[in-house]
Amino acid sequence: GKPAHPLPDEPDWDCAYMLNATGGWYDAGDQGKYVVNGAVSVAQLLFAYATDDGTGLGDATLAIPEAGNGIPDALDEARWELDWMLKMIVPAGQPLAGMLHHKLADDQWTGIPTLPADDPRPRELHPPTTAATLDFAAAAAMASRLFAPVDPTYAQRLLASARSAYAAARANPDRYATGGGYDDRDVRDEFFWAAAELYLATGEAADLA
């Protein structure tokens, strides 16, 4: 489990639960895991796969543990991050349910270089943000289309989670990221991306509202 409690740059933030946020990609030497960065990276990987018809990123084309499992490697690698982002969703019954925590990071800067497995610092959830929630919705909706032929059950889970996240973001449109020099108080681009991907996945014009 991952502890969540008041943070130095977010003194008003607290939550009464812990999440098992194992898996996913580390962003840099600080051992942090970020939903925005992850969602954009997933989308780029999926776009490369989709526009290449899967021939260059198909099964057994990448040096990953899942190679040879009958599923395109690009989808396997994207799923590793998507599964982590699914764990970052605020649980039902909690304030801001359905939104995504912006990031998971050490309580202090990690000593560099340090391998993730050797990192002794506890990791903390940071508050949910509208940007993270929308970027996840976009990436999950996009992934749902590409997973549909190979794993329809997972594709349906992704689409349902994307819908839920989009609705949560619309209900909380001004939960902005703060700290670390990455403040962003304009999420119109994130709303556009999420709505567009949901429309492509569902064909429902209501998703553009």
Order of alpha helices (4+ residues) and beta strands (2+ residues): beta-alpha-alpha-beta-beta-beta-beta-alpha-alpha-alpha
